[in-house]
């Protein structure tokens, strides 16, 4: 039986799409079929694809920007913290006296126990002690020289005390100064109360009072100086006996001279002492402003004869 022959199709079925506004299909007549897809469908698909692509790209850019901002913030914070820590450590090291650092490194009283005899060991100990004494004296001398030259770098010190504009009282003026180089972790008020200062060549061991300045936390010291203040001195004129003013009380009166221009006469008068009948009276009983006649001090003193 002869084999059957098969004739292959000339070409496979083909499909084509056209963008009309109809959705029907028809046979092309050559084994293919034509489908008509509306234009708005393909247009919507393209627009949707573009929309998704644009949205994804924007989110990705925003995320990268946020990450970059966070990284920069962390770097700035780390650098600032490192610099702050370094400055604090330097301040702590500088505030410690050289003698303390030297003894901390070498150790207090490190002795060499190599001698074999007690006599040699004793000589070594005595020599080491003499060396420590000489070293301490040398450090003290060095500190004295530095003090004469001014405050050392990193040490706590007072600014030059400034005199108040007006007298604080008779022969008295108040001075003020700022305390410098106080570590941020230290008790500034306590340091203020324990830090001495020199005014008119006299060393004052502590301020009369300390005040903290806000908002930055600075500390000011105040001293009431009652010596070497000639501009705050005044003098009483002739003290006159005004007789008895009540039973057991006698009144004395005197004019106050030498009040400098701009000074508070009441402050000076109420703090000026006087010598009455051989007795020093610290202040008047009261002061009286008599205008062009001047400022007068009034003393009412006990007198059994009245």
C-alpha positions as CSV (number, residue, x, y, z in Angstrom):
1,X,0.0,0.0,0.0
2,X,1.5,3.3,-1.0
3,X,2.2,5.7,1.8
4,X,-0.1,8.5,2.4
5,X,1.2,11.9,1.6
6,X,0.5,14.9,3.8
7,X,0.5,18.4,2.5
8,X,1.7,20.8,5.2
9,X,-0.2,24.0,5.6
10,X,1.3,26.8,3.8
11,X,1.6,28.9,6.9
12,X,0.4,28.9,10.5
13,X,-2.5,30.9,11.7
14,X,-1.5,34.5,12.2
15,X,-3.2,37.2,14.3
16,X,-3.0,40.9,14.0
17,X,-4.4,43.6,16.3
18,X,-5.6,47.0,15.2
19,X,-6.5,49.8,17.4
20,X,-10.0,50.6,16.4
21,X,-12.8,51.5,18.7
22,X,-14.6,48.2,17.9
23,X,-14.1,44.9,19.8
24,X,-15.2,42.4,17.1
25,X,-13.1,40.0,15.1
26,X,-13.2,38.7,11.5
27,X,-11.6,36.0,9.4
28,X,-9.0,37.4,7.1
29,X,-9.6,34.8,4.5
30,X,-6.1,33.3,4.5
31,X,-6.3,31.2,7.6
32,X,-5.8,34.1,10.0
33,X,-8.1,36.1,12.2
34,X,-8.0,39.8,12.8
35,X,-8.8,41.1,16.3
36,X,-9.7,44.7,16.8
37,X,-8.7,46.1,20.2
38,X,-9.9,49.5,21.3
39,X,-7.4,52.3,21.4
40,X,-8.3,53.4,24.9
41,X,-7.3,49.9,26.2
42,X,-3.8,50.0,24.9
43,X,-3.5,53.7,25.8
44,X,-4.6,53.0,29.4
45,X,-2.1,50.1,29.7
46,X,0.8,52.3,28.5
47,X,-0.2,55.1,30.9
48,X,-0.6,52.7,33.8
49,X,2.9,51.2,33.1
50,X,4.4,54.7,33.0
51,X,2.6,55.7,36.2
52,X,3.9,52.7,38.1
53,X,7.5,53.4,36.8
54,X,7.4,57.0,37.8
55,X,6.0,56.3,41.2
56,X,8.6,53.7,42.0
57,X,11.4,55.9,40.9
58,X,10.2,58.8,43.1
59,X,10.0,56.5,46.2
60,X,13.4,55.2,45.6
61,X,14.9,58.7,45.3
62,X,13.1,59.8,48.5
63,X,14.5,56.8,50.4
64,X,18.0,57.5,49.2
65,X,17.7,61.1,50.2
66,X,16.5,60.2,53.7
67,X,19.3,57.7,54.2
68,X,21.8,60.3,53.1
69,X,20.4,62.8,55.6
70,X,20.6,60.2,58.5
71,X,24.2,59.3,57.6
72,X,25.3,63.0,57.6
73,X,23.5,63.6,60.9
74,X,25.2,60.6,62.5
75,X,28.6,61.7,61.2
76,X,28.2,65.3,62.5
77,X,27.0,63.9,65.9
78,X,30.0,61.6,66.2
79,X,32.5,64.3,65.3
80,X,31.0,66.7,67.8
81,X,30.9,64.1,70.5
82,X,34.5,63.2,69.9
83,X,35.7,66.8,70.0
84,X,33.7,67.5,73.2
85,X,35.2,64.4,74.9
86,X,38.7,65.3,73.8
87,X,38.3,68.9,75.1
88,X,37.0,67.6,78.5
89,X,39.9,65.2,78.9
90,X,42.4,68.0,78.1
91,X,40.7,70.3,80.6
92,X,40.9,67.6,83.3
93,X,44.6,66.9,82.6
94,X,45.5,70.6,82.6
95,X,43.6,71.2,85.9
96,X,45.7,68.6,87.7
97,X,48.9,70.0,89.2
98,X,52.2,68.9,87.6
99,X,53.4,67.5,90.8
100,X,50.4,65.2,91.1
101,X,50.9,63.9,87.5
102,X,54.6,63.3,88.1
103,X,54.0,61.3,91.3
104,X,51.2,59.4,89.7
105,X,53.4,58.2,86.9
106,X,56.5,57.4,88.9
107,X,54.6,56.1,91.9
108,X,54.8,57.5,95.5
109,X,58.1,56.7,97.1
110,X,59.3,54.0,94.7
111,X,62.5,52.6,96.4
112,X,65.2,50.3,95.1
113,X,65.7,47.3,97.5
114,X,68.8,46.0,95.8
115,X,71.3,46.7,98.7
116,X,72.1,43.6,100.6
117,X,72.8,45.2,104.0
118,X,70.5,47.1,106.3
119,X,72.9,50.1,106.4
120,X,72.9,50.4,102.6
121,X,69.1,50.1,102.6
122,X,68.7,52.8,105.2
123,X,71.0,55.1,103.2
124,X,69.0,54.5,100.1
125,X,65.7,55.3,101.9
126,X,67.1,58.5,103.3
127,X,68.5,59.5,99.9
128,X,65.1,58.9,98.3
129,X,63.4,61.0,101.0
130,X,65.8,63.9,100.5
131,X,65.2,63.6,96.7
132,X,61.4,63.8,97.3
133,X,61.7,66.8,99.5
134,X,63.9,68.6,97.0
135,X,61.5,67.7,94.2
136,X,58.6,69.1,96.2
137,X,60.4,72.3,96.9
138,X,61.3,72.7,93.3
139,X,57.6,72.2,92.3
140,X,56.5,74.7,94.9
141,X,59.0,77.2,93.6
142,X,57.9,76.6,90.0
143,X,54.2,77.2,91.0
144,X,55.2,80.4,92.8
145,X,56.9,81.7,89.7
146,X,53.9,80.7,87.6
147,X,51.6,82.5,90.0
148,X,53.7,85.7,89.8
149,X,53.6,85.5,86.0
150,X,49.8,85.0,85.9
151,X,47.3,82.1,85.8
152,X,48.5,78.8,84.2
153,X,46.7,77.5,81.2
154,X,43.9,75.3,82.3
155,X,44.0,76.5,86.0
156,X,41.0,78.0,87.8
157,X,41.5,81.7,88.4
158,X,39.7,85.0,88.9
159,X,39.5,87.8,86.4
160,X,40.9,91.1,87.6
161,X,38.4,92.3,90.3
162,X,36.5,95.4,89.2
163,X,35.5,98.1,91.7
164,X,31.9,99.0,92.1
165,X,30.8,102.4,90.7
166,X,29.7,103.6,94.2
167,X,30.8,103.1,97.7
168,X,29.3,100.2,99.6
169,X,29.6,102.1,102.9
170,X,32.0,104.2,104.9
171,X,35.5,103.4,103.6
172,X,34.0,100.3,101.9
173,X,33.6,99.4,98.2
174,X,32.4,96.2,96.6
175,X,34.5,94.4,94.0
176,X,33.4,91.7,91.5
177,X,35.2,89.2,89.2
178,X,34.4,86.3,87.0
179,X,35.7,82.8,87.8
180,X,37.4,81.2,84.8
181,X,38.2,77.6,83.7
182,X,35.7,75.9,85.9
183,X,35.1,72.3,84.5
184,X,31.5,71.6,83.5
185,X,31.3,68.6,85.8
186,X,32.6,70.5,88.9
187,X,30.7,72.2,91.7
188,X,31.3,75.8,90.6
189,X,29.7,77.4,93.7
190,X,31.9,75.4,96.1
191,X,35.0,76.2,94.0
192,X,34.0,79.9,94.1
193,X,33.8,79.9,97.9
194,X,37.2,78.3,98.2
195,X,39.2,80.3,95.6
196,X,41.3,83.2,96.9
197,X,42.0,86.5,95.2
198,X,44.3,89.5,95.8
199,X,42.9,93.0,96.1
200,X,45.2,96.0,97.0
201,X,48.0,93.5,97.5
202,X,46.0,91.7,100.2
203,X,45.0,88.0,99.7
204,X,41.4,87.4,100.5
205,X,40.8,83.7,101.1
206,X,37.2,83.7,99.8
207,X,34.5,86.0,98.3
208,X,31.9,87.7,100.4
209,X,29.3,85.9,98.3
210,X,29.1,84.0,95.0
211,X,26.4,84.2,92.3
212,X,25.7,81.9,89.3
213,X,25.0,83.7,86.1
214,X,22.2,82.4,83.9
215,X,21.6,81.0,81.4
216,X,25.2,80.0,80.6
217,X,26.2,79.0,84.1
218,X,29.1,81.4,84.7
219,X,30.0,82.3,88.3
220,X,30.7,85.7,89.8
221,X,32.4,86.5,93.1
222,X,31.9,89.6,95.2
223,X,34.2,91.1,97.9
224,X,33.3,93.9,100.3
225,X,36.7,95.6,100.8
226,X,36.9,97.9,103.8
227,X,40.6,99.0,103.5
228,X,42.5,101.3,101.1
229,X,39.4,103.0,99.8
230,X,40.1,106.7,100.4
231,X,37.3,107.8,98.0
232,X,34.7,106.2,100.2
233,X,35.8,108.1,103.3
234,X,33.9,111.0,104.9
235,X,34.4,112.9,108.1
236,X,32.2,114.3,110.8
237,X,32.4,117.9,111.7
238,X,32.2,119.2,115.2
239,X,29.9,117.1,117.3
240,X,27.4,119.3,119.2
241,X,25.5,118.4,122.3
242,X,21.8,119.1,121.7
243,X,20.8,118.3,125.3
244,X,18.3,115.8,126.7
245,X,15.5,114.8,124.4
246,X,13.8,112.3,126.7
247,X,14.2,110.7,130.1
248,X,17.7,109.0,130.2
249,X,18.6,110.1,126.6
250,X,20.8,112.9,125.3
251,X,21.1,113.9,121.6
252,X,24.3,114.7,119.7
253,X,24.5,116.1,116.2
254,X,27.2,116.6,113.5
255,X,27.5,117.4,109.8
256,X,29.1,114.9,107.5
257,X,31.8,116.3,105.2
258,X,33.7,114.9,102.2
259,X,30.9,113.1,100.3
260,X,32.1,112.6,96.7
261,X,29.9,113.6,93.9
262,X,27.6,110.8,92.8
263,X,27.9,108.9,96.1
264,X,24.9,107.8,98.1
265,X,25.0,110.2,101.2
266,X,22.6,107.9,103.1
267,X,24.8,104.9,102.7
268,X,27.9,106.8,103.9
269,X,26.1,108.6,106.7
270,X,24.5,105.5,108.1
271,X,27.8,103.6,108.2
272,X,30.2,106.3,109.4
273,X,31.5,105.8,112.9
274,X,32.0,108.7,115.3
275,X,33.9,109.3,118.6
276,X,31.6,110.9,121.1
277,X,32.8,111.5,124.7
278,X,35.7,109.1,124.2
279,X,33.4,106.3,123.0
280,X,33.4,105.0,119.4
281,X,29.8,104.8,118.1
282,X,29.6,102.7,114.9
283,X,26.8,104.6,113.3
284,X,24.3,107.4,113.9
285,X,20.9,106.7,115.3
286,X,19.6,108.3,112.1
287,X,20.6,110.7,109.4
288,X,19.0,114.0,108.4
289,X,19.2,115.7,105.0
290,X,18.9,119.4,105.7
291,X,19.2,120.5,102.1
292,X,21.7,123.2,101.4
293,X,22.8,123.0,105.0
294,X,24.1,119.5,104.4
295,X,23.8,116.0,105.8
296,X,23.7,115.5,109.5
297,X,24.1,112.5,111.7
298,X,22.0,112.3,114.9
299,X,22.9,110.2,117.9
300,X,20.6,109.6,120.8
301,X,22.7,108.1,123.6
302,X,21.9,106.9,127.1
303,X,22.5,109.5,129.8
304,X,21.3,108.9,133.4
305,X,21.5,112.6,134.1
306,X,18.6,113.3,131.7
